[in-house]
Amino acid sequence: MSFETVLLIIIATVAAAIWFDIECLVDLDRTEHVLYFPREVWAAIIVLSTPLGGFAYFTFGKER
């Protein structure tokens, strides 16, 4: 694999992670009721532990 290919893969992965965080934060803002933690804590979890924080929010924090 060339350096350019590896760099492109890294950029695409980082862009996807940022997009996922933004989607999670938008969903958090639009959701009326969250479980277990306040919104601010969920926002911190989402941003600080990308992408696991988003998966945790959708699995445990979002009321269905």
C-alpha positions, 0 to 999 in steps of 0.5 A: 500500500502506498503512503497516499492510500494509507493517508486517504484511509486515515482521513476517511476514517477520521471524517466518518468518526467526526460525522458520527459524533455530530449525528449523535450530538444532534440526536442528543439535542433533539431527544426529549428524555435521556436515560442514566445521565444528564445531557451534558454528561452524555455529550462529554461521553460521546465526544471523548470516547469516539465512536464507543460513546455514540454507541453507548448513547444509542444503546443505553442513553436513548429512550426507545 
